[in-house]
């Protein structure tokens, strides 16, 4: 049966249906060194609203202490995502502009770190 809400609002679909998620890999984040990005959410080519909604879901679903890499080529989204991180229990680690895309790195805060940056 067709889920009309998911059809009308693709950003509300189940995880995996709407974002190209990559496996964990080592990344170099200036000022933080090499770390493992536990999840990569590739939103290249997506519009601002969709990018922000999928990012919100990825941040909310992340395990405490995990690093999320968000890839986008939409400047509007890149400008707003760092400001929404704290509201979803994440710290902004940095934003890189490479080869026409931006990569935003965030770490999900855990109960044991007291909300401080690592």
C-alpha positions, -999 to 999 in steps of 0.1 A, spaced: 0 0 0 12 35 -8 22 56 22 7 90 11 26 110 38 59 95 28 51 101 -9 42 137 -3 71 144 21 101 123 10 122 137 39 99 118 63 107 84 48 126 57 68 164 62 71 182 46 42 153 54 18 162 91 15 199 97 21 229 81 6 246 70 38 282 59 37 301 35 59 325 45 87 358 58 75 388 78 87 386 116 80 410 145 88 392 174 105 415 205 108 419 213 145 408 179 156 431 155 137 422 122 122 390 106 135 364 81 124 333 94 108 307 68 119 282 80 94 283 100 62 251 116 49 256 126 13 230 152 3 247 164 -28 221 178 -52 193 181 -26 174 213 -19 177 232 14 146 220 32 153 183 24 189 186 34 180 201 68 153 175 75 175 145 66 203 161 86 180 165 116 170 128 115 206 117 111 217 138 141 188 125 163 195 89 153 233 91 160 248 73 190 265 93 217 301 100 208 297 93 172 310 116 144 286 125 115 299 138 82 273 158 62 281 164 26 262 191 6 266 214 -23 237 236 -12 251 268 3 219 277 21 220 244 40 257 246 47 251 280 64 222 268 86 233 233 96 261 243 121 235 264 139 211 235 143 237 211 158 234 222 194 197 218 193 202 181 185 228 174 211 258 177 187 290 198 187 302 214 154 337 201 147 343 220 115 332 227 79 354 221 49 349 233 13 364 207 -11 359 202 -48 325 220 -50 310 205 -19 310 213 17 317 187 44 303 194 79 315 174 108 296 170 141 300 149 172 269 136 191 273 145 227 268 118 253 256 116 288 291 110 301 308 141 285 286 167 302 279 184 269 315 195 265 334 193 232 359 165 227 
